[in-house]
Amino acid sequence: MSKMANAYLISKWRMYFKVLDVKNEGCVTKEHITQDKTKFAHFHHLEDNRKEEMMTRIEQWWNKYILQEKPGPISEQEFVDMLNEDFKADRDKFVKKMQTCFEQAFEINNLDGGELLSEEDFVIAFRAAGHEQITLEKKFFNAYNPVDGLVPIKQIVESWVQFMSSEDSSKPDIVKSALGTGV
């Protein structure tokens, strides 16, 4: 059993919670899932079977990685405690879980199914989650130094895994910097 996460990492988990809790209600609920998946389908102009498939995938992702199979609502402290328990129990397993979490998240957001993500799909991911700071979201995307308007999903996933699992405050952190601007 390893030690508890340090204050720096816990502060990043709190930032992430605030991204999820768009309405500043102090908790995340199944209602957040419904809002996210409905907006996602609307912004991507999804219909019928494709809409249902994507809405199901979003709900499964939220249930597994955010609510962690609990009925909700989940408070910020409960969210941090759940992450910290996983982190303490097995750091390597925690990192792998974060890797899978963000691979799945960006697979969902990349309807083209390729290895690259466009600025449009990146911005839609944040808009679907209730964030309308489009200028900041584009700045966040551009921090990845896109080539021809595209960024490798692997690079984005790695940045989120670092954000969620690195205790080293001396390492540059694209996600922390972007979230700190109010994305």
C-alpha positions in Angstrom: 0.0 0.0 0.0 1.5 3.3 -1.0 1.1 6.7 0.5 -1.7 9.1 0.0 -1.6 11.6 -2.9 0.3 14.8 -2.2 -1.5 18.2 -1.9 -0.5 19.2 -5.4 -2.2 16.1 -7.0 -5.2 16.5 -4.7 -5.6 20.1 -5.9 -5.6 19.0 -9.5 -8.3 16.4 -8.7 -10.4 19.3 -7.2 -9.9 21.3 -10.4 -11.1 18.3 -12.4 -14.2 18.0 -10.2 -15.0 21.6 -10.8 -14.8 21.0 -14.6 -17.3 18.2 -14.1 -19.5 20.2 -11.8 -20.3 22.9 -14.3 -23.2 24.4 -12.4 -21.2 24.7 -9.2 -23.7 22.6 -7.3 -20.9 20.9 -5.2 -21.8 17.5 -6.5 -22.0 15.5 -9.7 -25.1 13.4 -10.4 -26.7 11.2 -13.1 -28.4 14.4 -14.3 -24.9 15.7 -15.4 -24.7 12.5 -17.6 -28.0 13.2 -19.2 -27.1 16.8 -20.0 -23.7 15.8 -21.4 -24.9 13.1 -23.6 -27.8 15.1 -24.9 -25.6 18.1 -25.7 -23.0 15.8 -27.3 -25.6 14.3 -29.6 -27.0 17.7 -30.5 -23.6 19.3 -31.3 -22.5 16.4 -33.4 -26.0 16.2 -35.2 -26.3 12.5 -34.3 -29.4 10.6 -35.1 -31.1 7.3 -34.4 -28.8 4.3 -33.8 -25.6 6.3 -33.8 -27.1 8.8 -31.3 -28.2 5.9 -29.0 -24.8 4.2 -29.2 -22.9 7.3 -28.3 -25.3 8.3 -25.5 -24.9 4.8 -24.0 -21.1 5.1 -24.3 -21.1 8.5 -22.5 -23.3 7.2 -19.8 -21.1 4.1 -19.2 -18.0 6.3 -19.1 -19.5 8.6 -16.5 -20.8 5.7 -14.4 -17.4 4.0 -14.4 -14.9 6.8 -14.1 -16.7 9.7 -12.5 -19.5 8.2 -10.3 -17.4 5.0 -10.0 -20.6 2.8 -10.1 -22.2 4.7 -7.2 -25.7 6.1 -7.6 -24.7 9.7 -6.8 -24.7 12.4 -6.1 -21.0 12.5 -5.5 -19.5 15.5 -3.6 -16.1 17.0 -4.3 -14.7 15.4 -1.2 -16.2 12.0 -2.0 -14.7 12.3 -5.6 -11.3 13.1 -4.2 -11.5 10.4 -1.6 -12.4 7.8 -4.2 -9.5 8.8 -6.4 -7.2 8.9 -3.4 -8.2 5.4 -2.3 -7.4 4.0 -5.8 -4.1 5.9 -5.8 -3.1 4.7 -2.4 -4.1 1.1 -3.1 -2.0 0.7 -6.3 -0.4 3.7 -8.0 0.5 1.8 -11.2 -3.1 0.4 -11.5 -4.4 4.0 -10.9 -2.3 5.3 -13.8 -3.5 2.5 -16.0 -7.1 3.3 -15.0 -6.6 7.0 -15.9 -5.0 6.0 -19.2 -8.1 3.9 -20.1 -10.5 6.6 -18.8 -9.1 9.3 -21.1 -8.5 6.9 -24.0 -12.2 6.1 -23.9 -13.2 9.7 -23.3 -11.4 10.9 -26.4 -12.5 7.9 -28.5 -16.0 9.0 -27.7 -15.2 12.6 -28.7 -13.5 11.6 -32.0 -16.3 10.5 -34.2 -14.0 10.1 -37.1 -12.4 7.2 -35.3 -8.8 8.1 -36.3 -5.8 8.8 -34.2 -6.0 12.6 -34.5 -8.5 15.0 -32.9 -9.6 18.2 -34.5 -10.1 21.5 -32.7 -13.8 21.3 -33.5 -14.2 17.9 -31.8 -12.1 19.1 -28.9 -14.2 22.2 -28.4 -17.4 20.2 -28.7 -16.2 17.9 -25.9 -16.1 20.9 -23.6 -19.3 22.4 -24.9 -21.1 19.1 -24.4 -19.9 19.2 -20.7 -21.5 22.7 -20.4 -18.3 24.8 -20.9 -18.9 27.7 -23.3 -15.5 29.4 -23.0 -14.7 28.7 -26.7 -11.7 31.1 -26.9 -10.1 29.4 -23.9 -10.9 25.9 -25.2 -9.2 26.8 -28.5 -6.2 28.1 -26.6 -6.1 24.9 -24.7 -6.2 22.9 -27.9 -3.5 25.0 -29.4 -1.2 24.3 -26.4 -0.8 20.8 -27.9 0.8 22.5 -31.0 -1.6 21.0 -33.6 -0.4 20.2 -37.1 -2.8 21.0 -39.9 -5.5 21.6 -37.2 -5.1 18.1 -35.6 -3.5 16.7 -32.5 -2.7 13.0 -31.8 -5.2 11.7 -29.4 -2.4 9.8 -27.7 -0.7 13.2 -26.8 -4.0 14.6 -25.4 -4.6 11.4 -23.3 -1.0 11.5 -22.0 -1.5 15.1 -20.8 -4.7 14.1 -18.9 -3.0 11.1 -17.4 -0.2 13.3 -16.2 -2.7 15.8 -14.8 -4.6 13.1 -12.9 -1.5 11.1 -11.7 1.6 13.2 -11.4 2.6 14.6 -8.1 5.6 16.5 -9.6 4.7 20.2 -9.5 7.9 21.1 -11.4 6.7 19.4 -14.6 4.8 21.6 -17.1 1.1 20.5 -17.1 -0.9 21.5 -20.1 -4.2 20.5 -18.6 -3.6 22.2 -15.2 -2.6 25.4 -17.0 -5.7 25.3 -19.2 -8.1 24.5 -16.4 -6.5 27.3 -14.3 -7.6 29.8 -17.0 -11.2 28.9 -16.5 -11.8 26.5 -19.4 
